[in-house]
Amino acid sequence: MIEISVLVAVVGGALLYLGRCSWLRLRGARGNCCGGCPLGRPKIGLAARPGWPFSGKKVKAPAVFFLAGAFGLCTGAAQLTTKQRADAERTAPLTVPTPAELFSAIDKAGKPDWMSFYRAPVPTTYPTRPRTALNLGALITDGYVAVEAQDGQQVKNTGKDIIALAGALGVGEDVLVRGKSIADFANQNDWFALREELEATTNDVRRAMIAQRDEALASLITAGAWLRALEVGSRAAELSGEEKSAGLLRQAELVGWLREELQVLPEKSRSDASVIRTDQALASLEQTMQGMEPAEFGEKRVLAVKETTTQFIAAMAAKEP
């Protein structure tokens, strides 16, 4: 009985914690953000937080460990094995900050013309699944750009392309409902909800990929999203000339983590031409970003980020002859 009471108390505490997190996000949605929700973080000022969005540590999944520990305490089970701990940690990147947070900080630093960062329509079919995944990630970032521009029609157009590419990866059914929500929120000009839906779409696709044992594609979706985000960010920094905008591009920890995600993939996945090119682009960015504080990120390095990301995104999106 004592063990059952302990279990009830611990799980009850976990549910109260999760309920509080949901309440904080609701407060943010109503314009009364207290800084406790993920979308409240950009208000702190990313340039004043070296190493955003990481602090040099792996993102953990505290709820996973907390609940696992609770059941271990009450059942006498052993602690998580090394493999279980590693598997739990691999799921954590689903909660890393999105390009929307970078764009929010850039907007506060320089108020760019977001429509000027639109791309020409890209194909929705590619010869390989890795290239499809990379372009799906880039398209999701295009959705964030359209949200910053507060362009409902562009959001809907991008949403349709996202569903098409997701379908090519075999996970179209997982995002159909999200696609309808994106269109509805775009008609309502609900930009906050649109950011939430785009983030949820990314997470849904990644989870579906992982469930299909396509971890490589899940990693490439995230890489494609951030490489496109850094392309847009570098162009915004170049046009504005603002030191704060330039400093936001110094994301060495993020780029390093993206490379780690690729390096732990199976050898067959790592040998794919698109994965190799992705790793090369990330390696170039990592070298550009290392050895300085964000405030020291000058024009030369901004242009280097722009060149690397622009060439990569164009090559991956290019239509096959």
N, C-alpha and C positions, 0 to 999 in steps of 0.2 A: 504493500500500500504506500509505503514511503516513497518507493521508486516511482510509482505512478504519479504521486503528488508532485515530485520533483519534475517529472516530465511535463505535466500540465503547466506548472509554473513557468518553466523555461520556454516552452512553445508559446504560452500566452504572452510572455515578454517579447518574444520575437514578433508576434502578430501586432502587438501594440506599437513596436518600433516601425514596422512596415506601414501601419496605418498612419503614423505620424508623418512618414515620408510622403505618403499620398496626399495628406492634408497640406503639407508644405507646397507641393506642386500645384494643388488647387488654388492656394493663396496666390502663387505666382501667376496662374492663368487669369486671375481676377485683378491683376495689376497691383497686388499688395505683396510683392515678393520679399521674403525675409532673408534671402540669400541661402536658404537651405536646399533649394532645388538646383539641378544641374544647369538649367537655363538662367538661373540667377547669377551664376559665377562670372560671366563676362562683365557684369556691372562693377566688379572689383577693379578691373583694368588689367588686361593680360600683360601689357608691357611692363607692369610693375611686379610681375611674378615670373622671375627667371625660370626657364625650363617648362613653362606651361606647354601642354597640359599634364606633363608628368614631372615628378620630383626626383627622378633617377631611380625609383623603385618600381618593381612590378606591381601592376594593379591586381589586387587580391579579390576574392569573392567571399567577403566576410559572412554573408548569410549562409553560404554553403558550409563553411567550417563551423559556424555557430550551431546550426541545427544538427550537423553530423556529430559534433561534440556532445550535444544534448542527448541524443539517442545513445551515444557511446557511454555516457555517464549513467543512464538509467538502465541499460541492458547489460552493462559490464563488457561491452564490445571493445576491441582494441581501437587505437586511434587510426586515422586514415593512413593507408599505405602510401609509399612514395608515388606510385603510379596514380592513385586516386587524387592525391594532392596536386599532382601535375595536371591531371585531366580537369580538375576544378579550376585551376589557374588559367588553363587555356580558354575557358569559357568567358573569363572576365573581360577580354577586349571588346565584347559586345557593348560594354558600357563606357568605352572611352569617349572623350568629347568629340563632337561632330564638327564638320567644316562650318556649320552654322555659327558656332561659338567664335571661330576665327573671324568669320565675316562680320559678326556683330561688333567685335573689337575694332576691326578695320574701319567699319562705318563710323564708329565714334571718333576714330583718329583723324579721318579725312573726308568723310561723306563722298565717296566716289560715285560716278555714274554707272550703276550696276548693269544697265542695259548694254553698255559698251563692251561688256565681257561675254555677251552671248556668242555662241558658236553657230556656224552654219549647221543645218540638220545633218546628223550623222547616220550612217547605215544602222539597221537593226538586225542584220545578219552578218556573221563573221565565220571564217573557216574553222576556227578552233574554239573550244570552250574556254580556255584561259583568256583569250582575247575578248571573248564575249563578257566574261566576268570583269575584266579591267574596264571595259567600256560601260558596263552597267554601273560600276562605282562612279565613274566620271559623270554619267548622266544624273545620278542622284545628287551630285554636287551642283550640276547645272540647275537642278530643281531648287536648291538653296539660293543660287544666284538670282533666279526668277522671283523667289520670295523676298529677297532683299530689295529687288527692284519693284516689288509690290505689283507684279504683272500677272494677273490671274490667268489670262489666256496662255501665256508662255508656260506657266506652271502646269496647266492641263495638257498642253502639247508634250511637255517633258514627261509627265506622268504616263501618257500613252506609250511613249518609247520605253520607259522603264518596264512597263508590263510586258511589252514585246520581247525585250531582252531577257527578262526573268523567265518568260515562257520558253525561250530558246535553251535555257539552262534546265528546264524541266520543273521549275518552281513557280510557274505563272499563277497556278491556283492559289498559292500561298499569299499572293499580293493583290488579287482581284478586288477584294473588299477594300484594301488600302487605296487602290486606284480610284474607286468610287468616292471614298472619303476625301481624297485629295481634290477631286473635281468639285465636290460639294463645298469644301472649305474655300477653294479658290473663288467660287461664285459668291461666297459670303465675305470675301476679302478678310478672312480670319488668318492672319499671317502667323500668329503664335501657334495655332492649331496645325497649320501646314508644316511648320518646322518639326512639331511633334510627330506628325504622320510620316514625314520623310525619314526621320530617325527610326520610327517603328518599322517602316518598310525595309530599311537596311538590316535591322535586327532580324526581321522575319526571314528575309532571304538568306542571311548568314546561318541562322538556325537550321533552315531547310537544307542548306548545303552540308552542314556538319552532320545532320541526321542521315544524309545520303553518303556519308563518309567522303565528301568532297571538300575536305579542309583546305586544300590548295585553292579552290575557287573562292571560298569564304575569305581567305587571306588576300586574294587578288582584288576582290570587290573593295575591301578597305584600302588597299594600296592605290587602286585607281581613283577612289574618291579623294584621297589626300593629295595625290600628285596633281589632280585637276584643281583642288583647292589652293595648293601652293602656286600653281600657274596663275590663277586669278589674283591671289594675294600679291604676287610679285609684280603683276601689271598694275595693280592698284597703288602699290608702293612707288613704283617708277613714275606713274603719272602725278601722284600727289607730292612726291619729294619729302614727305613727312618722315622724320626719324622714327617716330613711334610706329608707324605702319611698317617701316623696314624692319624694326626690331621684332615685330610679331612673326616674321618669317624664320627667325632663328629657332627652329624646332628640332635640334639635334637628337634629343631623347626620343621624340616621336618617330623620326626617320630611322633611328637605330632599332627601335622596337619593330617597325615594319620589316626591316631587313631580317631580324631574328625570326619573324613569322615565316618568311620564305625559306630561311636556312634550315628549319626543322621539318620541312616538307619531305616526303619520300623522294628518293633519287630520281624516279621516273618523272615526277612533277617538276623537280628542279632543273631537269634537262630540257624542258620545253622552251622554245625560242622566246616566247612572250615572258616567261618567268625570268629567264636570263636577262632579257633587256630591262625588265622591271628592277631587278637587283642592281644592274649597272647604273640605272638612273638614280636609285636610292643611294648607292655608294658615292656617286658624284655629289649628291646633295649633302650627304653626311660629311664629306670632306669640306664642302663649302661652309658648313654651319659650325664646325668644331673650332674650339680654341678662342672663344670670345663671348662677351656678354651681349644680350640683345641690343643694348644701347649702342654697341660698336658695330652693328651690322650696316655697313655702308653701301653706297650705290653700286660699287663693283660686284659685291656679293648678291645684291638684289638682281642685277642683270644676269649673273651666273645661274641663280635659281630659275629665273624666267627662261633662259635658254634651254636648260636641262628639261624642265617640265613641258615647255611648249613643243619641243622636238618629240618628246616621248608621247604626249597626248595625241599629236598629229599623226605620228607613225601608227599608233594603236587604232586610231579611228579611221585611217585611210581605207578607202574601198579597194577591194582586190581587183586587179585588171582582168 
